Amino acid sequence: MNFFKLYIGDYQRDTAHLSVTEHGAYLLMLQHYYATEKPLPTGKALHRMLRAQDKAEREAIDAVVVQFWTVTDAGLVNGRADAEITKAGAQAETNRAIAQAREERRKAAREQHEQSTNRATNDQPNHSQTPDSPKGDKPPQERPRRASRLPADWALPADWRDWAKRERPDLDPARVADRFRDFWVAKAGRDGAKLDWAATWRNWVRAEAGTAGRGSGQSAVQSDVWATAV
């Protein structure tokens, strides 16, 4: 057991005459007993288990044994603790049975739902093309693509970098990528969302001012005039 109930009223009634040391010995013995659910050792083995340091502590342990524990061939047992352990085991078994029954009901409900869904699907008429229906069903239409924003942690893909080197050998792809990311991450509104970021990158690189054109006045904002169409 991972825990046990200590009935304060019963405990105080039966142990009011114990000393502080005897109380400590008794509670330590109960803890070991509930934790292992096995009889405790006797004599010196019990003293060692409870880490008795001197004669007074050993005598306190022996006094508690005489008053509250029963000596058997297997070791020391406690009738009240045995009853609580039995009760806890029965409750645990009941809880397992309840959980199992609940899971079985859920499984049955899922299976019934799946069967109902399959029957409903099978009962629907087949509108596929036949000689009497030359047009048949229309093919399903693809859902329109949705624009998305550039992630804040975007990093330049290797193939995008290689393309930029081939297309604009006069540029530093890493620096261009930094300006590209900073601009589009900060871009507010619907203009900051694009359907095809790879195409947006290609257009950005094509319009990027080269080393020789640094003073031409071209900026990322100017590039955005046509890049918003992507």
C-alpha positions in Angstrom: 0.0 0.0 0.0 1.2 3.5 -0.8 -0.8 5.1 2.1 -2.9 4.0 5.0 -5.7 5.6 7.0 -4.8 6.7 10.6 -8.0 6.9 12.6 -7.0 9.7 15.1 -9.7 9.0 17.6 -9.0 5.2 17.8 -5.3 5.8 17.8 -5.3 8.3 20.7 -7.7 6.1 22.7 -5.5 3.0 22.4 -2.1 4.7 22.7 -2.6 7.6 25.1 -0.4 5.9 27.7 2.6 5.6 25.3 5.7 7.8 25.6 7.0 9.9 22.8 9.6 7.3 21.9 7.0 4.5 22.0 4.7 6.5 19.7 7.5 6.9 17.2 8.3 3.2 17.3 4.7 2.2 16.8 4.2 4.5 13.8 7.4 3.4 12.1 6.3 -0.2 12.5 2.9 0.6 11.0 4.6 2.3 8.1 6.8 -0.7 7.3 3.9 -3.1 7.7 1.6 -1.2 5.3 4.3 -0.6 2.8 5.4 -4.3 2.5 2.1 -6.0 3.6 4.3 -8.6 5.2 5.0 -9.6 8.8 7.7 -7.6 10.6 10.9 -9.3 11.9 11.4 -9.7 15.7 14.2 -9.0 18.2 17.4 -7.5 17.0 16.3 -7.6 13.3 13.4 -5.3 14.2 15.7 -3.0 16.2 18.0 -2.7 13.1 15.0 -2.1 10.8 13.7 0.7 12.9 17.3 2.1 13.4 17.2 1.9 17.2 20.2 3.8 18.5 20.2 3.0 22.2 18.8 0.9 25.0 15.8 3.3 25.6 14.7 3.1 21.9 15.1 -0.7 21.9 13.0 -1.0 25.0 10.3 1.3 23.5 10.1 -1.0 20.5 9.8 -4.1 22.7 7.1 -2.5 24.7 5.0 -1.6 21.6 5.5 -5.2 20.3 4.1 -6.7 23.5 1.0 -4.4 23.5 0.0 -4.1 19.9 1.6 -6.9 17.8 1.1 -10.7 17.7 4.1 -13.0 17.3 3.7 -15.7 14.6 6.0 -18.1 12.8 6.2 -15.6 10.0 6.9 -12.6 12.2 4.9 -9.8 13.8 1.4 -9.1 12.6 -1.2 -6.5 13.6 -4.9 -7.4 13.5 -6.2 -3.9 12.8 -3.7 -3.3 10.1 -4.5 -6.6 8.4 -8.2 -5.6 8.3 -7.4 -2.3 6.7 -5.1 -4.0 4.1 -7.9 -6.5 3.3 -10.4 -3.6 3.0 -8.1 -1.7 0.7 -7.5 -4.7 -1.5 -11.2 -5.3 -1.9 -11.8 -1.6 -2.8 -9.0 -1.7 -5.4 -10.6 -4.8 -7.0 -13.9 -3.0 -7.0 -12.3 0.0 -8.7 -10.7 -2.2 -11.3 -14.0 -3.9 -12.1 -15.8 -0.5 -12.4 -13.1 0.8 -14.8 -13.2 -2.4 -16.9 -17.0 -2.2 -17.1 -16.8 1.5 -18.1 -14.3 0.7 -20.8 -16.4 -2.1 -22.2 -19.4 0.2 -22.4 -17.3 2.7 -24.3 -16.0 0.1 -26.6 -19.6 -1.2 -27.3 -20.8 2.3 -28.0 -17.9 2.9 -30.4 -18.6 -0.3 -32.3 -22.3 0.5 -32.5 -21.5 4.0 -33.8 -19.2 2.5 -36.5 -21.8 0.0 -37.5 -24.5 2.7 -37.8 -22.1 4.8 -39.9 -21.3 1.9 -42.2 -25.0 1.1 -42.7 -25.8 4.7 -43.5 -22.9 4.8 -46.0 -24.0 1.6 -47.7 -27.6 2.6 -47.9 -26.8 5.7 -49.9 -27.7 5.5 -53.6 -24.8 5.0 -56.1 -24.7 8.0 -58.5 -21.8 6.8 -60.5 -22.0 7.1 -64.3 -24.3 4.5 -66.0 -25.8 4.3 -69.5 -29.0 5.9 -68.1 -26.9 8.7 -66.5 -24.2 9.7 -69.0 -23.0 12.7 -67.0 -22.4 10.9 -63.7 -21.1 12.6 -60.6 -18.9 15.6 -60.9 -15.3 15.0 -59.8 -14.5 16.4 -56.3 -13.0 19.9 -56.5 -9.7 20.6 -54.8 -9.9 23.0 -51.9 -8.4 26.4 -52.5 -5.0 26.9 -51.1 -4.9 29.3 -48.1 -2.2 31.9 -47.6 0.1 31.6 -44.6 2.5 33.9 -42.8 6.2 33.4 -42.6 7.2 31.7 -39.3 9.1 33.8 -36.9 11.8 31.2 -36.7 12.1 30.8 -40.5 15.5 29.7 -41.8 16.7 29.8 -45.4 16.3 26.3 -46.9 19.4 25.0 -48.7 17.8 24.7 -52.1 16.5 28.3 -51.9 20.1 29.4 -51.0 21.6 27.5 -53.9 19.0 29.0 -56.3 19.9 32.5 -55.1 23.6 31.9 -55.6 22.9 30.9 -59.2 20.4 33.6 -59.9 22.3 36.5 -58.2 25.9 35.6 -57.5 26.5 39.3 -56.5 24.3 38.8 -53.4 25.0 37.2 -50.0 22.0 34.8 -49.5 22.3 34.8 -45.8 22.1 38.6 -45.5 19.3 38.7 -48.0 17.5 36.0 -46.0 17.8 38.1 -42.8 16.1 41.1 -44.5 13.5 38.8 -46.0 12.6 37.3 -42.7 12.6 40.5 -40.7 10.4 42.3 -43.3 7.8 39.6 -43.6 7.6 38.6 -40.0 6.9 42.3 -39.1 4.5 42.8 -42.0 1.0 43.4 -40.6 -2.4 42.6 -42.1 -3.4 40.3 -45.0 -0.5 41.4 -47.1 1.8 39.6 -44.8 0.3 36.2 -45.8 1.4 34.4 -49.0 0.3 31.4 -51.0 3.8 30.5 -52.2 6.8 31.6 -50.1 9.3 30.0 -52.4 8.0 32.2 -55.3 8.0 35.2 -53.0 11.7 34.5 -52.1 12.6 34.2 -55.8 10.9 37.5 -56.6 12.6 39.2 -53.6 16.1 38.0 -54.7 15.5 39.2 -58.3 14.5 42.6 -57.1 17.2 42.9 -54.4 19.7 45.6 -55.0 23.2 44.3 -55.6 26.5 45.5 -54.2 26.8 48.0 -57.0 23.2 49.2 -56.5 23.3 49.9 -52.8 22.9 53.6 -53.4 20.1 53.3 -56.0 17.4 53.8 -53.3 15.8 50.4 -53.9 14.5 48.9 -50.7 12.6 45.8 -49.4 9.5 47.9 -49.2 9.7 48.7 -52.9 10.1 45.0 -53.6 6.9 44.4 -51.7 4.9 46.4 -54.3 4.9 43.4 -56.6 5.7 40.6 -54.1 2.2 41.0 -52.6 0.8 39.5 -55.7 2.4 36.1 -54.8 
